Amino acid sequence: MNAVEVLGLHRSFPPSRGGGTARTALDGVDLSVGEGEVHALLGPNGAGKTTLCKILATVLVPDAGTARVLGHDVVGELAAVRPLIGCVFGGDRGLYGRLSARRNLHYWGALYGVPGREIRQRAATLLERFGLTAHADERVETFSRGMKQRLHLARGLMHGPRVLLLDEPTTGMDPVAARDFRTLIGELREEGRSVLLTTHDMAEAEAVCDRATLIDGGRILRTATPRELGSLLSRHERIEATGVPDELVERIRIHPGVVTVGAGPRGATRIEVSDRQALAPVLRLLVDAGVTELATSRPGLEEVYLSLIGERGMEVVG
């Protein structure tokens, strides 16, 4: 049984008061997340990522299609689904600024029916886990954005959910906190929890996810492991070399098996060849010419994302 199973999911929003047309947020989405899997959902703003998470969290109702969490329908079995999921949507929603961090966690624990003695123990453990013990009794309204985001993560774990929905979970975190978050994701996987996270951070997705799904305009483009997604973009092998003489660049450009020669990062020359058989002769040319700073690689998740979705970046779809 999958932790999350989505089939033919549709969701539209009515036109704004100023007029216009209805906006389709999800257009026949199929998605599965296995038990114990960390699954990244990647796409530009407005692609449908948050809408999908809100349906799984039982906050929104789909127009058509089905969504199940550990076998339970998110529309027809609300009481069974809600204890199974932990949601982190970020921002200020879900946190009470005039309460302390500790009291926020106590409140959410009570809301989920966690016994009183257990609430206090879990809250203390989570505050320590997220580096908030020293600020546990301070009002949340005094917290920085990164501290609030950590408290959101603690809140999402208060009732011990088996499935976590994390919407841009590292927004506002400093690099150290973001690194600690990646460690936490590994720990959650080891505990057997399933995680569906949305992110714009390609490095984050590549570092923590077992599979990634690219979504754009409410439609799924691809689902695969990061490595498989890299192979979808191209079968090309890539060489990045520093200090390549201009004359050699021209020789390499017309060499059999060379697809493109262009500028790489930090002044390097980037060479793409059609397959591994074409790689060795080009490397030999470079080494014979005295070029020693070179590396080979294949496309990463960010390049797959840009190739399939385009250069819009943070631009809103539609």
C-alpha positions as CSV (number, residue, x, y, z in Angstrom):
1,M,0.0,0.0,0.0
2,N,1.3,3.5,-0.9
3,A,1.4,6.2,1.7
4,V,-0.2,8.6,-0.9
5,E,-2.2,7.5,-3.9
6,V,-3.7,10.2,-6.2
7,L,-5.7,9.3,-9.4
8,G,-7.2,11.7,-11.9
9,L,-7.3,14.7,-9.5
10,H,-8.9,17.9,-10.8
11,R,-9.4,21.2,-9.0
12,S,-10.4,24.6,-10.4
13,F,-10.9,28.0,-8.7
14,P,-13.6,30.4,-9.7
15,P,-12.8,33.7,-11.4
16,S,-11.8,36.7,-9.2
17,R,-14.4,39.3,-8.4
18,G,-12.9,41.5,-11.1
19,G,-13.9,39.0,-13.7
20,G,-11.8,36.7,-15.9
21,T,-12.0,32.9,-16.2
22,A,-11.8,30.0,-13.8
23,R,-8.3,28.9,-13.1
24,T,-7.4,25.2,-13.3
25,A,-5.0,24.3,-10.5
26,L,-4.9,20.5,-11.0
27,D,-5.7,18.9,-14.3
28,G,-5.9,15.1,-14.1
29,V,-3.0,14.6,-11.6
30,D,-1.8,11.0,-10.9
31,L,0.8,10.6,-8.1
32,S,2.0,7.9,-5.7
33,V,4.3,8.1,-2.7
34,G,5.5,4.9,-1.2
35,E,5.6,4.1,2.5
36,G,8.9,5.4,3.9
37,E,9.6,7.4,0.7
38,V,10.8,11.0,0.5
39,H,9.1,12.5,-2.6
40,A,9.8,16.0,-3.9
41,L,7.2,18.0,-5.9
42,L,8.9,20.5,-8.1
43,G,7.3,23.3,-10.1
44,P,7.0,27.1,-10.5
45,N,4.6,29.2,-8.5
46,G,1.0,28.4,-9.5
47,A,1.9,25.0,-10.8
48,G,-0.5,23.2,-8.4
49,K,1.9,22.0,-5.7
50,T,0.2,23.7,-2.7
51,T,-3.3,22.9,-4.0
52,L,-2.4,19.2,-4.1
53,C,-1.0,19.3,-0.6
54,K,-4.1,21.0,0.7
55,I,-6.3,18.3,-0.8
56,L,-4.2,15.6,0.8
57,A,-4.4,17.6,4.1
58,T,-8.3,17.6,3.8
59,V,-8.3,21.4,3.6
60,L,-9.6,21.5,0.0
61,V,-12.0,19.1,-1.7
62,P,-11.2,18.1,-5.3
63,D,-13.6,18.6,-8.1
64,A,-13.0,15.1,-9.5
65,G,-10.6,12.2,-9.0
66,T,-9.5,10.4,-5.8
67,A,-6.8,10.9,-3.2
68,R,-6.0,8.4,-0.5
69,V,-3.6,8.5,2.5
70,L,-2.6,5.0,3.7
71,G,-5.7,3.6,1.9
72,H,-8.1,6.2,3.4
73,D,-10.1,8.5,1.1
74,V,-9.4,12.2,1.9
75,V,-13.0,13.2,1.2
76,G,-15.0,10.3,2.6
77,E,-12.8,9.3,5.6
78,L,-11.6,12.6,7.2
79,A,-11.6,11.2,10.7
80,A,-9.2,8.4,9.6
81,V,-6.9,10.6,7.5
82,R,-6.3,13.6,9.7
83,P,-4.4,11.7,12.5
84,L,-2.1,10.2,9.9
85,I,-0.8,13.4,8.3
86,G,1.3,16.3,9.6
87,C,1.2,19.5,7.6
88,V,3.7,22.3,7.4
89,F,2.6,25.1,5.2
90,G,4.8,27.8,6.6
91,G,4.2,31.5,7.1
92,D,2.3,32.7,10.2
93,R,-0.8,30.5,9.8
94,G,-1.1,27.7,12.4
95,L,1.1,29.5,15.0
96,Y,-0.3,31.8,17.7
97,G,2.0,34.8,18.1
98,R,0.9,35.7,21.6
99,L,1.6,32.2,22.9
100,S,5.1,30.8,23.6
101,A,6.6,28.1,21.4
102,R,5.9,25.5,24.1
103,R,2.3,26.5,24.5
104,N,1.8,26.4,20.8
105,L,3.0,22.8,20.7
106,H,0.8,22.0,23.8
107,Y,-2.2,23.4,22.0
108,W,-1.7,21.4,18.8
109,G,-1.0,18.3,20.8
110,A,-4.3,18.6,22.7
111,L,-6.1,19.4,19.4
112,Y,-4.9,16.0,18.1
113,G,-5.9,14.2,21.3
114,V,-2.4,13.5,22.5
115,P,-2.5,12.6,26.3
116,G,-1.4,15.5,28.6
117,R,1.7,13.9,30.0
118,E,2.8,12.8,26.6
119,I,2.2,16.3,25.2
120,R,4.7,17.9,27.6
121,Q,7.3,15.2,26.9
122,R,6.9,15.4,23.1
123,A,6.9,19.2,23.1
124,A,10.2,19.3,25.1
125,T,11.8,16.7,22.8
126,L,10.8,18.6,19.6
127,L,11.9,21.9,20.9
128,E,15.3,20.4,21.6
129,R,15.4,18.7,18.2
130,F,14.8,22.0,16.4
131,G,17.1,24.1,18.6
132,L,14.3,26.1,20.2
133,T,14.7,25.1,23.9
134,A,16.3,28.4,24.8
135,H,13.3,30.2,23.3
136,A,10.7,27.8,24.4
137,D,8.8,30.2,26.7
138,E,9.1,33.3,24.5
139,R,6.2,34.6,22.5
140,V,6.3,33.4,18.9
141,E,5.6,36.9,17.6
142,T,9.2,37.8,18.6
143,F,10.6,34.9,16.5
144,S,12.5,35.3,13.3
145,R,11.1,33.8,10.1
146,G,13.5,30.9,10.3
147,M,12.6,30.2,14.0
148,K,8.9,30.1,13.1
149,Q,9.6,27.7,10.3
150,R,11.4,25.3,12.7
151,L,8.4,25.6,15.1
152,H,6.1,24.7,12.2
153,L,8.1,21.6,11.6
154,A,7.9,20.7,15.3
155,R,4.1,21.3,15.3
156,G,3.7,19.0,12.3
157,L,5.3,16.2,14.3
158,M,3.5,16.7,17.6
159,H,1.0,13.9,17.0
160,G,3.4,11.4,15.5
161,P,2.0,11.4,11.9
162,R,3.0,8.7,9.5
163,V,2.8,11.0,6.4
164,L,4.3,14.5,6.3
165,L,3.3,17.2,3.8
166,L,6.0,19.9,3.8
167,D,5.3,23.0,1.6
168,E,8.6,24.9,1.1
169,P,9.8,23.7,4.5
170,T,13.2,25.5,4.4
171,T,11.9,29.0,3.5
172,G,13.5,31.5,5.7
173,M,16.0,29.1,7.2
174,D,19.7,30.0,7.3
175,P,22.1,27.5,5.7
176,V,22.9,25.7,9.0
177,A,19.2,25.2,9.8
178,A,18.6,24.0,6.2
179,R,21.4,21.5,6.5
180,D,19.9,20.3,9.8
181,F,16.6,20.0,8.1
182,R,18.1,17.6,5.5
183,T,19.4,15.5,8.4
184,L,16.0,15.5,9.9
185,I,14.4,14.2,6.6
186,G,16.9,11.3,6.7
187,E,15.9,10.5,10.3
188,L,12.2,10.6,9.4
189,R,12.8,8.2,6.5
190,E,14.6,5.8,8.9
191,E,11.6,6.0,11.2
192,G,9.4,4.7,8.4
193,R,7.6,8.0,7.8
194,S,6.6,9.1,4.3
195,V,7.4,12.7,3.2
196,L,6.0,14.7,0.3
197,L,7.7,18.1,0.1
198,T,7.4,20.9,-2.3
199,T,10.5,23.0,-3.0
200,H,12.2,25.4,-5.5
201,D,15.6,24.3,-4.1
202,M,17.0,21.8,-6.6
203,A,20.0,20.9,-4.4
204,E,17.6,20.2,-1.5
205,A,15.4,17.9,-3.6
206,E,18.4,16.1,-5.1
207,A,20.0,15.7,-1.6
208,V,17.0,14.3,0.2
209,C,14.4,12.8,-2.2
210,D,14.0,9.2,-3.4
211,R,11.9,10.4,-6.3
212,A,10.8,13.7,-7.7
213,T,7.8,14.8,-9.7
214,L,7.8,17.8,-12.0
215,I,4.5,19.6,-12.2
216,D,3.5,22.6,-14.4
217,G,0.2,24.1,-15.1
218,G,-1.6,21.6,-13.0
219,R,-0.2,18.6,-15.0
220,I,2.4,16.1,-14.1
221,L,5.4,16.2,-16.5
222,R,7.7,13.5,-15.1
223,T,8.1,11.3,-12.1
224,A,11.4,9.5,-11.5
225,T,14.5,9.3,-9.3
226,P,16.9,12.3,-9.7
227,R,19.3,10.1,-11.6
228,E,16.6,8.9,-14.0
229,L,15.4,12.5,-14.5
230,G,19.0,13.4,-15.4
231,S,19.1,10.7,-18.1
232,L,15.8,11.9,-19.5
233,L,17.3,15.2,-20.4
234,S,20.1,13.8,-22.5
235,R,22.3,10.8,-23.0
236,H,25.2,13.2,-23.4
237,E,28.3,13.1,-21.3
238,R,29.8,16.4,-20.2
239,I,33.3,17.6,-19.8
240,E,34.2,20.9,-18.0
241,A,37.8,21.9,-18.5
242,T,39.8,25.0,-17.5
243,G,42.6,26.6,-19.6
244,V,41.7,25.1,-23.0
245,P,43.6,26.9,-25.8
246,D,41.4,28.5,-28.4
247,E,43.0,26.4,-31.2
248,L,42.1,23.2,-29.3
249,V,38.6,24.4,-28.8
250,E,38.1,24.6,-32.5
251,R,39.6,21.2,-33.1
252,I,37.3,19.7,-30.4
253,R,34.3,21.4,-31.9
254,I,34.6,19.4,-35.2
255,H,35.7,16.2,-33.5
256,P,33.4,13.1,-34.1
257,G,30.9,12.6,-31.3
258,V,31.1,16.2,-30.0
259,V,27.6,17.8,-29.8
260,T,28.3,21.2,-28.4
261,V,31.2,23.3,-27.1
262,G,30.5,26.4,-25.0
263,A,31.2,28.4,-21.9
264,G,30.9,26.7,-18.6
265,P,30.9,28.1,-15.0
266,R,33.9,30.1,-13.7
267,G,35.5,30.5,-17.1
268,A,35.6,26.8,-17.9
269,T,34.9,25.3,-21.4
270,R,31.9,23.0,-21.4
271,I,32.0,20.1,-23.9
272,E,29.1,17.7,-24.5
273,V,29.6,14.5,-26.3
274,S,27.0,12.0,-27.6
275,D,28.0,9.0,-25.5
276,R,30.7,7.4,-23.4
277,Q,32.5,6.1,-26.4
278,A,33.1,9.6,-27.7
279,L,34.3,10.7,-24.2
280,A,37.7,9.1,-24.1
281,P,39.2,10.6,-27.3
282,V,38.2,14.1,-26.3
283,L,39.7,13.6,-22.8
284,R,42.9,12.4,-24.5
285,L,43.1,15.5,-26.7
286,L,42.7,17.7,-23.6
287,V,45.3,15.8,-21.5
288,D,47.8,15.7,-24.4
289,A,47.5,19.5,-24.7
290,G,48.4,19.9,-21.0
291,V,44.9,20.6,-19.7
292,T,44.7,19.1,-16.2
293,E,41.8,20.9,-14.6
294,L,38.8,18.9,-15.9
295,A,35.8,17.0,-14.7
296,T,33.1,14.9,-16.3
297,S,29.4,14.9,-15.2
298,R,25.8,14.3,-16.4
299,P,22.8,16.7,-16.2
300,G,21.5,17.5,-12.7
301,L,18.0,17.9,-11.4
302,E,18.0,21.7,-11.9
303,E,18.9,21.3,-15.6
304,V,16.1,18.8,-16.0
305,Y,13.7,21.2,-14.3
306,L,14.7,24.1,-16.6
307,S,14.6,21.9,-19.7
308,L,11.1,20.6,-19.1
309,I,9.5,23.6,-17.4
310,G,11.4,26.4,-19.0
311,E,13.2,29.5,-17.7
312,R,10.2,31.1,-15.8
313,G,11.8,30.3,-12.4
314,M,9.5,31.9,-9.8
315,E,7.1,33.4,-12.3
316,V,3.4,32.5,-11.6
317,V,1.8,30.2,-14.1
318,G,-1.3,31.2,-16.0
